[in-house]
Amino acid sequence: MASSLASQLYKMRTLDRVIGNERAHNVKASFLFDGRQAADLDNQTIFDIGRDGLSELRQMDQRFDVYAETLFSEALKDMDRVLQTKDENNKLDASIRSFLFQLAPYFLTKPAGKAIEWLVRRFRIHEFNARDVLASIMAYHETKAFLTMLTIITFDTADMDLFGFLVAQRKGRRLLDRQTLMAQCLRDRSLMGFICQAVFRACRLGLDYPGLHSFYAMVMSQYIGQLATIDNGAIQFIVPFVLDGLNLSKNGGDAQAAAYMVLGSLATRVTLTTEALESVLCAVAQRPADVRTMAMCLVQVLQTQADAFNSRLPARFL
């Protein structure tokens, strides 16, 4: 409770400081414009820009239609979330989270930028929804668009342990390259967990896309490959994410290839326990979207884990 109160007080002081700074320097946070340019644009202008972006997004994907009556509606145009109740803000956060993950495949497009501009201006997602923003766009960490968003994000004190390393990137206006991201994951595996959870959330929502799977496969495989040692604690951390990936690979294609790549990386680094081995083999065999690919994955695992079998496959796998 004390920690929660401290976090709320910190956020209030931070937001007050941000607002005070904006007023003092006549700037506004913006994804599309310079801070001073944004300050010259009223809410109606930004709303029209956002609605235009949403209209273009609806032509790309009809699943955006629902947001015309919610986040981009006249009813919410003048809403101040600071004055809303906790329940109202929880519902708003859920809607924003859903939209951000749906927007992720289109993040680098102009329509997406227009929509984000409205969310920044009206709902202050860079202040109140920083975790969801980062979760939805982490696969784009090496792009200028990601850096632009990073420069306006306000981190909650509770998030500084996880995202504090990004402050240096922001101050130096440096792109977050893969090496820097991986180094931080190795220092703090909770960041790796955050990335995996974000990827799997998008998959469960049916909002995954090829670039997301390749991002997960590369980052997780590099993480496994670069760990100095893989002890029991590391295995207990990694295996659940491997299983989650395998469970979501039944749709085949990029999802399956990513899951098998991560499993192969783990199998070549460490001898799994019988229990862990049975779990991953069953996960592979029970969801064969592509039987040929599945067989190749099983062969690789069997070859690298030969010592664990004692010349027999686990009974449950048979």
ROLUM-270073 format. One record per residue (C-alpha): residue number from 1; residue in three letters; y, z, x. Coordinates in steps of 0.001 Angstrom, whole numbers, plus 500000, padded with zeros to 6 digits. Layout:
N
<atom i="NUM" aa="ALA" y="Y" z="Z" x="X"/>
...
***
This chain:
318
<atom i="1" aa="MET" y="500000" z="500000" x="500000"/>
<atom i="2" aa="ALA" y="502409" z="500982" x="502821"/>
<atom i="3" aa="SER" y="501549" z="497768" x="504660"/>
<atom i="4" aa="SER" y="502150" z="495705" x="501516"/>
<atom i="5" aa="LEU" y="505518" z="497400" x="500916"/>
<atom i="6" aa="ALA" y="506554" z="496849" x="504540"/>
<atom i="7" aa="SER" y="505627" z="493181" x="504228"/>
<atom i="8" aa="GLN" y="507682" z="492816" x="501049"/>
<atom i="9" aa="LEU" y="510692" z="494546" x="502608"/>
<atom i="10" aa="TYR" y="510409" z="492359" x="505709"/>
<atom i="11" aa="LYS" y="510308" z="489220" x="503582"/>
<atom i="12" aa="MET" y="513324" z="490363" x="501564"/>
<atom i="13" aa="ARG" y="515308" z="491024" x="504745"/>
<atom i="14" aa="THR" y="514203" z="487704" x="506210"/>
<atom i="15" aa="LEU" y="515127" z="485764" x="503081"/>
<atom i="16" aa="ASP" y="518474" z="487551" x="502871"/>
<atom i="17" aa="ARG" y="519109" z="486589" x="506493"/>
<atom i="18" aa="VAL" y="518121" z="482973" x="505850"/>
<atom i="19" aa="ILE" y="520299" z="482725" x="502759"/>
<atom i="20" aa="GLY" y="523188" z="484404" x="504557"/>
<atom i="21" aa="ASN" y="522829" z="481992" x="507461"/>
<atom i="22" aa="GLU" y="522780" z="479009" x="505100"/>
<atom i="23" aa="ARG" y="525946" z="480162" x="503392"/>
<atom i="24" aa="ALA" y="527719" z="480997" x="506633"/>
<atom i="25" aa="HIS" y="526942" z="477618" x="508176"/>
<atom i="26" aa="ASN" y="526990" z="475589" x="504948"/>
<atom i="27" aa="VAL" y="523429" z="474339" x="505420"/>
<atom i="28" aa="LYS" y="520304" z="474213" x="503284"/>
<atom i="29" aa="ALA" y="516666" z="473960" x="504251"/>
<atom i="30" aa="SER" y="515470" z="470400" x="503827"/>
<atom i="31" aa="PHE" y="512434" z="468272" x="504614"/>
<atom i="32" aa="LEU" y="514263" z="464946" x="504383"/>
<atom i="33" aa="PHE" y="517835" z="465654" x="505398"/>
<atom i="34" aa="ASP" y="519874" z="467377" x="508044"/>
<atom i="35" aa="GLY" y="520795" z="470896" x="506908"/>
<atom i="36" aa="ARG" y="524452" z="470020" x="506419"/>
<atom i="37" aa="GLN" y="523622" z="466820" x="504567"/>
<atom i="38" aa="ALA" y="521316" z="468756" x="502282"/>
<atom i="39" aa="ALA" y="524062" z="471267" x="501528"/>
<atom i="40" aa="ASP" y="526203" z="468427" x="500166"/>
<atom i="41" aa="LEU" y="523480" z="467416" x="497687"/>
<atom i="42" aa="ASP" y="523321" z="469361" x="494429"/>
<atom i="43" aa="ASN" y="520115" z="470418" x="492717"/>
<atom i="44" aa="GLN" y="520269" z="467573" x="490205"/>
<atom i="45" aa="THR" y="520332" z="465000" x="493006"/>
<atom i="46" aa="ILE" y="517364" z="466623" x="494738"/>
<atom i="47" aa="PHE" y="515553" z="466865" x="491401"/>
<atom i="48" aa="ASP" y="516051" z="463134" x="490833"/>
<atom i="49" aa="ILE" y="514727" z="462430" x="494331"/>
<atom i="50" aa="GLY" y="511675" z="464590" x="493658"/>
<atom i="51" aa="ARG" y="510999" z="462974" x="490302"/>
<atom i="52" aa="ASP" y="511254" z="459551" x="491896"/>
<atom i="53" aa="GLY" y="508727" z="460607" x="494508"/>
<atom i="54" aa="LEU" y="506375" z="461960" x="491869"/>
<atom i="55" aa="SER" y="506648" z="458719" x="489896"/>
<atom i="56" aa="GLU" y="505540" z="456762" x="492950"/>
<atom i="57" aa="LEU" y="502731" z="459228" x="493630"/>
<atom i="58" aa="ARG" y="501490" z="458833" x="490040"/>
<atom i="59" aa="GLN" y="501120" z="455122" x="490668"/>
<atom i="60" aa="MET" y="498899" z="455933" x="493660"/>
<atom i="61" aa="ASP" y="496863" z="458669" x="491984"/>
<atom i="62" aa="GLN" y="496894" z="459511" x="488281"/>
<atom i="63" aa="ARG" y="495932" z="463109" x="489020"/>
<atom i="64" aa="PHE" y="499614" z="463678" x="489777"/>
<atom i="65" aa="ASP" y="500470" z="463029" x="486115"/>
<atom i="66" aa="VAL" y="500089" z="466665" x="485105"/>
<atom i="67" aa="TYR" y="502893" z="467792" x="487434"/>
<atom i="68" aa="ALA" y="505490" z="465790" x="485510"/>
<atom i="69" aa="GLU" y="505248" z="468528" x="482874"/>
<atom i="70" aa="THR" y="505199" z="471451" x="485297"/>
<atom i="71" aa="LEU" y="506701" z="471505" x="488790"/>
<atom i="72" aa="PHE" y="508820" z="468399" x="488158"/>
<atom i="73" aa="SER" y="509785" z="469121" x="484575"/>
<atom i="74" aa="GLU" y="513225" z="469667" x="483069"/>
<atom i="75" aa="ALA" y="511994" z="473075" x="481913"/>
<atom i="76" aa="LEU" y="511654" z="474329" x="485497"/>
<atom i="77" aa="LYS" y="514617" z="472459" x="486945"/>
<atom i="78" aa="ASP" y="516917" z="475481" x="486890"/>
<atom i="79" aa="MET" y="514308" z="478194" x="487396"/>
<atom i="80" aa="ASP" y="514975" z="480842" x="490045"/>
<atom i="81" aa="ARG" y="511627" z="482221" x="491155"/>
<atom i="82" aa="VAL" y="513218" z="485386" x="492523"/>
<atom i="83" aa="LEU" y="514020" z="486367" x="488932"/>
<atom i="84" aa="GLN" y="510490" z="485698" x="487651"/>
<atom i="85" aa="THR" y="507836" z="488331" x="487006"/>
<atom i="86" aa="LYS" y="504883" z="488795" x="489333"/>
<atom i="87" aa="ASP" y="502527" z="487072" x="486865"/>
<atom i="88" aa="GLU" y="504912" z="484150" x="486455"/>
<atom i="89" aa="ASN" y="505182" z="483729" x="490210"/>
<atom i="90" aa="ASN" y="501391" z="483957" x="490600"/>
<atom i="91" aa="LYS" y="501010" z="481080" x="488131"/>
<atom i="92" aa="LEU" y="503718" z="479141" x="489916"/>
<atom i="93" aa="ASP" y="502027" z="479708" x="493286"/>
<atom i="94" aa="ALA" y="498707" z="478463" x="491879"/>
<atom i="95" aa="SER" y="500375" z="475284" x="490630"/>
<atom i="96" aa="ILE" y="502147" z="474743" x="493946"/>
<atom i="97" aa="ARG" y="498921" z="475327" x="495892"/>
<atom i="98" aa="SER" y="497071" z="472781" x="493766"/>
<atom i="99" aa="PHE" y="499836" z="470234" x="494181"/>
<atom i="100" aa="LEU" y="500061" z="470684" x="497957"/>
<atom i="101" aa="PHE" y="496352" z="470082" x="498453"/>
<atom i="102" aa="GLN" y="496461" z="467066" x="496172"/>
<atom i="103" aa="LEU" y="499458" z="465772" x="498096"/>
<atom i="104" aa="ALA" y="497815" z="466197" x="501506"/>
<atom i="105" aa="PRO" y="496168" z="462724" x="501706"/>
<atom i="106" aa="TYR" y="499615" z="461204" x="501090"/>
<atom i="107" aa="PHE" y="501603" z="463603" x="503283"/>
<atom i="108" aa="LEU" y="502930" z="460913" x="505635"/>
<atom i="109" aa="THR" y="504192" z="458670" x="502835"/>
<atom i="110" aa="LYS" y="507796" z="458441" x="501638"/>
<atom i="111" aa="PRO" y="506959" z="459500" x="498062"/>
<atom i="112" aa="ALA" y="505352" z="462674" x="499387"/>
<atom i="113" aa="GLY" y="508489" z="463492" x="501363"/>
<atom i="114" aa="LYS" y="510613" z="463120" x="498248"/>
<atom i="115" aa="ALA" y="508338" z="465429" x="496261"/>
<atom i="116" aa="ILE" y="508302" z="468030" x="499042"/>
<atom i="117" aa="GLU" y="512097" z="467973" x="499173"/>
<atom i="118" aa="TRP" y="512240" z="469158" x="495567"/>
<atom i="119" aa="LEU" y="509649" z="471868" x="496132"/>
<atom i="120" aa="VAL" y="511650" z="473134" x="499109"/>
<atom i="121" aa="ARG" y="514939" z="473171" x="497206"/>
<atom i="122" aa="ARG" y="513815" z="474571" x="493872"/>
<atom i="123" aa="PHE" y="510740" z="476689" x="494649"/>
<atom i="124" aa="ARG" y="511436" z="477472" x="498327"/>
<atom i="125" aa="ILE" y="507872" z="476737" x="499313"/>
<atom i="126" aa="HIS" y="508838" z="477023" x="502988"/>
<atom i="127" aa="GLU" y="509558" z="480709" x="502348"/>
<atom i="128" aa="PHE" y="507162" z="481779" x="499617"/>
<atom i="129" aa="ASN" y="504195" z="479451" x="500171"/>
<atom i="130" aa="ALA" y="504080" z="479055" x="503952"/>
<atom i="131" aa="ARG" y="500322" z="479678" x="504229"/>
<atom i="132" aa="ASP" y="499470" z="477112" x="501562"/>
<atom i="133" aa="VAL" y="501848" z="474580" x="503091"/>
<atom i="134" aa="LEU" y="500228" z="474933" x="506510"/>
<atom i="135" aa="ALA" y="496712" z="474977" x="505059"/>
<atom i="136" aa="SER" y="497309" z="471702" x="503266"/>
<atom i="137" aa="ILE" y="498855" z="469814" x="506212"/>
<atom i="138" aa="MET" y="497166" z="471306" x="509298"/>
<atom i="139" aa="ALA" y="495211" z="468076" x="509830"/>
<atom i="140" aa="TYR" y="498578" z="466417" x="510565"/>
<atom i="141" aa="HIS" y="499545" z="468926" x="513255"/>
<atom i="142" aa="GLU" y="500289" z="466237" x="515844"/>
<atom i="143" aa="THR" y="502788" z="464369" x="513653"/>
<atom i="144" aa="LYS" y="506575" z="464554" x="513445"/>
<atom i="145" aa="ALA" y="506304" z="465280" x="509726"/>
<atom i="146" aa="PHE" y="504321" z="468452" x="510474"/>
<atom i="147" aa="LEU" y="506944" z="469532" x="513015"/>
<atom i="148" aa="THR" y="509712" z="468883" x="510500"/>
<atom i="149" aa="MET" y="508045" z="471177" x="508008"/>
<atom i="150" aa="LEU" y="507396" z="473752" x="510686"/>
<atom i="151" aa="THR" y="511099" z="473903" x="511591"/>
<atom i="152" aa="ILE" y="512043" z="475156" x="508116"/>
<atom i="153" aa="ILE" y="509127" z="477514" x="507432"/>
<atom i="154" aa="THR" y="509851" z="481241" x="507228"/>
<atom i="155" aa="PHE" y="506858" z="483329" x="508275"/>
<atom i="156" aa="ASP" y="506004" z="486591" x="506565"/>
<atom i="157" aa="THR" y="505534" z="489497" x="508962"/>
<atom i="158" aa="ALA" y="501895" z="489710" x="507818"/>
<atom i="159" aa="ASP" y="501369" z="486135" x="508999"/>
<atom i="160" aa="MET" y="502908" z="486484" x="512435"/>
<atom i="161" aa="ASP" y="499638" z="487513" x="514088"/>
<atom i="162" aa="LEU" y="498089" z="484267" x="512874"/>
<atom i="163" aa="PHE" y="501025" z="481869" x="513098"/>
<atom i="164" aa="GLY" y="503314" z="483517" x="515634"/>
<atom i="165" aa="PHE" y="502343" z="480961" x="518284"/>
<atom i="166" aa="LEU" y="503981" z="478288" x="516133"/>
<atom i="167" aa="VAL" y="507386" z="479867" x="516634"/>
<atom i="168" aa="ALA" y="507471" z="478612" x="520222"/>
<atom i="169" aa="GLN" y="506559" z="475117" x="519030"/>
<atom i="170" aa="ARG" y="509344" z="475283" x="516494"/>
<atom i="171" aa="LYS" y="511979" z="476562" x="518914"/>
<atom i="172" aa="GLY" y="511110" z="473874" x="521434"/>
<atom i="173" aa="ARG" y="510705" z="471263" x="518692"/>
<atom i="174" aa="ARG" y="507405" z="470311" x="520300"/>
<atom i="175" aa="LEU" y="504575" z="468588" x="518489"/>
<atom i="176" aa="LEU" y="501524" z="470812" x="518100"/>
<atom i="177" aa="ASP" y="499038" z="468922" x="520248"/>
<atom i="178" aa="ARG" y="495287" z="469438" x="519972"/>
<atom i="179" aa="GLN" y="495074" z="471285" x="523300"/>
<atom i="180" aa="THR" y="497603" z="473911" x="522194"/>
<atom i="181" aa="LEU" y="495924" z="474340" x="518823"/>
<atom i="182" aa="MET" y="492508" z="474711" x="520425"/>
<atom i="183" aa="ALA" y="493766" z="477212" x="522993"/>
<atom i="184" aa="GLN" y="495106" z="479389" x="520188"/>
<atom i="185" aa="CYS" y="491846" z="479113" x="518236"/>
<atom i="186" aa="LEU" y="489978" z="480314" x="521308"/>
<atom i="187" aa="ARG" y="492379" z="483241" x="521673"/>
<atom i="188" aa="ASP" y="492243" z="484118" x="517977"/>
<atom i="189" aa="ARG" y="489258" z="482839" x="516036"/>
<atom i="190" aa="SER" y="490897" z="483818" x="512745"/>
<atom i="191" aa="LEU" y="492965" z="480642" x="513161"/>
<atom i="192" aa="MET" y="489745" z="478644" x="513359"/>
<atom i="193" aa="GLY" y="488612" z="480440" x="510228"/>
<atom i="194" aa="PHE" y="491887" z="479590" x="508490"/>
<atom i="195" aa="ILE" y="491432" z="475900" x="509323"/>
<atom i="196" aa="CYS" y="487824" z="475796" x="508098"/>
<atom i="197" aa="GLN" y="488660" z="477604" x="504873"/>
<atom i="198" aa="ALA" y="491518" z="475191" x="504204"/>
<atom i="199" aa="VAL" y="489250" z="472186" x="504735"/>
<atom i="200" aa="PHE" y="486517" z="473554" x="502480"/>
<atom i="201" aa="ARG" y="489018" z="474491" x="499775"/>
<atom i="202" aa="ALA" y="490221" z="470894" x="499664"/>
<atom i="203" aa="CYS" y="486610" z="469689" x="499508"/>
<atom i="204" aa="ARG" y="485729" z="472010" x="496634"/>
<atom i="205" aa="LEU" y="488777" z="470792" x="494730"/>
<atom i="206" aa="GLY" y="487649" z="467208" x="495258"/>
<atom i="207" aa="LEU" y="490824" z="466565" x="497246"/>
<atom i="208" aa="ASP" y="489287" z="465776" x="500623"/>
<atom i="209" aa="TYR" y="489918" z="462555" x="502529"/>
<atom i="210" aa="PRO" y="488444" z="460884" x="505658"/>
<atom i="211" aa="GLY" y="491096" z="462218" x="508042"/>
<atom i="212" aa="LEU" y="490407" z="465767" x="506902"/>
<atom i="213" aa="HIS" y="486696" z="465534" x="507721"/>
<atom i="214" aa="SER" y="487314" z="464051" x="511150"/>
<atom i="215" aa="PHE" y="489865" z="466785" x="511849"/>
<atom i="216" aa="TYR" y="487367" z="469490" x="510919"/>
<atom i="217" aa="ALA" y="484570" z="467876" x="512933"/>
<atom i="218" aa="MET" y="486658" z="467464" x="516084"/>
<atom i="219" aa="VAL" y="488326" z="470879" x="516005"/>
<atom i="220" aa="MET" y="485170" z="472833" x="515181"/>
<atom i="221" aa="SER" y="483075" z="470917" x="517708"/>
<atom i="222" aa="GLN" y="485673" z="471441" x="520431"/>
<atom i="223" aa="TYR" y="485900" z="475119" x="519542"/>
<atom i="224" aa="ILE" y="482125" z="475528" x="519892"/>
<atom i="225" aa="GLY" y="482058" z="473501" x="523089"/>
<atom i="226" aa="GLN" y="484902" z="475381" x="524774"/>
<atom i="227" aa="LEU" y="483816" z="478934" x="524020"/>
<atom i="228" aa="ALA" y="483061" z="480599" x="527344"/>
<atom i="229" aa="THR" y="480044" z="482354" x="525841"/>
<atom i="230" aa="ILE" y="478509" z="482322" x="522395"/>
<atom i="231" aa="ASP" y="477311" z="485828" x="521648"/>
<atom i="232" aa="ASN" y="475952" z="487214" x="518390"/>
<atom i="233" aa="GLY" y="479447" z="487864" x="517097"/>
<atom i="234" aa="ALA" y="480438" z="484250" x="517690"/>
<atom i="235" aa="ILE" y="477254" z="482992" x="516014"/>
<atom i="236" aa="GLN" y="477847" z="485200" x="512985"/>
<atom i="237" aa="PHE" y="481357" z="483772" x="512770"/>
<atom i="238" aa="ILE" y="480379" z="480112" x="513216"/>
<atom i="239" aa="VAL" y="477143" z="479754" x="511224"/>
<atom i="240" aa="PRO" y="478669" z="480477" x="507777"/>
<atom i="241" aa="PHE" y="481193" z="477694" x="508347"/>
<atom i="242" aa="VAL" y="478419" z="475354" x="509485"/>
<atom i="243" aa="LEU" y="476505" z="476163" x="506292"/>
<atom i="244" aa="ASP" y="479610" z="475629" x="504172"/>
<atom i="245" aa="GLY" y="480070" z="472237" x="505768"/>
<atom i="246" aa="LEU" y="476436" z="471301" x="505173"/>
<atom i="247" aa="ASN" y="476608" z="472457" x="501562"/>
<atom i="248" aa="LEU" y="479614" z="470220" x="501017"/>
<atom i="249" aa="SER" y="478059" z="467228" x="502800"/>
<atom i="250" aa="LYS" y="475942" z="466147" x="499818"/>
<atom i="251" aa="ASN" y="478651" z="463638" x="498889"/>
<atom i="252" aa="GLY" y="477722" z="461739" x="502038"/>
<atom i="253" aa="GLY" y="480015" z="459575" x="504115"/>
<atom i="254" aa="ASP" y="482595" z="461308" x="506254"/>
<atom i="255" aa="ALA" y="481766" z="464782" x="504916"/>
<atom i="256" aa="GLN" y="478134" z="464485" x="505935"/>
<atom i="257" aa="ALA" y="478922" z="462986" x="509339"/>
<atom i="258" aa="ALA" y="481363" z="465815" x="510050"/>
<atom i="259" aa="ALA" y="478885" z="468520" x="509042"/>
<atom i="260" aa="TYR" y="476103" z="467038" x="511166"/>
<atom i="261" aa="MET" y="478431" z="466658" x="514156"/>
<atom i="262" aa="VAL" y="479376" z="470338" x="514015"/>
<atom i="263" aa="LEU" y="475746" z="471399" x="513612"/>
<atom i="264" aa="GLY" y="474766" z="469270" x="516589"/>
<atom i="265" aa="SER" y="477488" z="470865" x="518706"/>
<atom i="266" aa="LEU" y="476224" z="474330" x="517846"/>
<atom i="267" aa="ALA" y="472561" z="473451" x="518417"/>
<atom i="268" aa="THR" y="473263" z="472183" x="521923"/>
<atom i="269" aa="ARG" y="475135" z="475340" x="522930"/>
<atom i="270" aa="VAL" y="472914" z="478150" x="521707"/>
<atom i="271" aa="THR" y="469397" z="479009" x="520576"/>
<atom i="272" aa="LEU" y="469669" z="480129" x="516979"/>
<atom i="273" aa="THR" y="467735" z="483003" x="515460"/>
<atom i="274" aa="THR" y="464824" z="482078" x="513192"/>
<atom i="275" aa="GLU" y="466808" z="483178" x="510157"/>
<atom i="276" aa="ALA" y="469869" z="481127" x="511083"/>
<atom i="277" aa="LEU" y="467697" z="478149" x="511983"/>
<atom i="278" aa="GLU" y="465888" z="478232" x="508656"/>
<atom i="279" aa="SER" y="469208" z="478415" x="506807"/>
<atom i="280" aa="VAL" y="470734" z="475382" x="508506"/>
<atom i="281" aa="LEU" y="467556" z="473288" x="508312"/>
<atom i="282" aa="CYS" y="467157" z="473964" x="504614"/>
<atom i="283" aa="ALA" y="470837" z="473184" x="504049"/>
<atom i="284" aa="VAL" y="470356" z="469846" x="505801"/>
<atom i="285" aa="ALA" y="467107" z="468921" x="504066"/>
<atom i="286" aa="GLN" y="468099" z="469950" x="500547"/>
<atom i="287" aa="ARG" y="471234" z="467815" x="500430"/>
<atom i="288" aa="PRO" y="470301" z="464457" x="501959"/>
<atom i="289" aa="ALA" y="473047" z="462137" x="500748"/>
<atom i="290" aa="ASP" y="471831" z="459750" x="503439"/>
<atom i="291" aa="VAL" y="468182" z="460265" x="504371"/>
<atom i="292" aa="ARG" y="468382" z="458305" x="507622"/>
<atom i="293" aa="THR" y="471388" z="460288" x="508846"/>
<atom i="294" aa="MET" y="469715" z="463507" x="507761"/>
<atom i="295" aa="ALA" y="466578" z="462632" x="509724"/>
<atom i="296" aa="MET" y="468584" z="461930" x="512873"/>
<atom i="297" aa="CYS" y="470330" z="465276" x="512518"/>
<atom i="298" aa="LEU" y="467017" z="467098" x="512058"/>
<atom i="299" aa="VAL" y="465542" z="465437" x="515141"/>
<atom i="300" aa="GLN" y="468500" z="466538" x="517249"/>
<atom i="301" aa="VAL" y="468231" z="470117" x="516006"/>
<atom i="302" aa="LEU" y="464456" z="470226" x="516513"/>
<atom i="303" aa="GLN" y="464795" z="468912" x="520049"/>
<atom i="304" aa="THR" y="467475" z="471406" x="521053"/>
<atom i="305" aa="GLN" y="465859" z="474367" x="519295"/>
<atom i="306" aa="ALA" y="462261" z="473760" x="520378"/>
<atom i="307" aa="ASP" y="461898" z="477205" x="521949"/>
<atom i="308" aa="ALA" y="462803" z="478898" x="518686"/>
<atom i="309" aa="PHE" y="459970" z="477309" x="516761"/>
<atom i="310" aa="ASN" y="457016" z="478533" x="518773"/>
<atom i="311" aa="SER" y="455544" z="475091" x="518080"/>
<atom i="312" aa="ARG" y="455888" z="475545" x="514287"/>
<atom i="313" aa="LEU" y="458543" z="474789" x="511744"/>
<atom i="314" aa="PRO" y="459758" z="477798" x="509779"/>
<atom i="315" aa="ALA" y="457576" z="478303" x="506684"/>
<atom i="316" aa="ARG" y="460543" z="478145" x="504301"/>
<atom i="317" aa="PHE" y="461544" z="474756" x="505689"/>
<atom i="318" aa="LEU" y="458066" z="473362" x="505110"/>
***
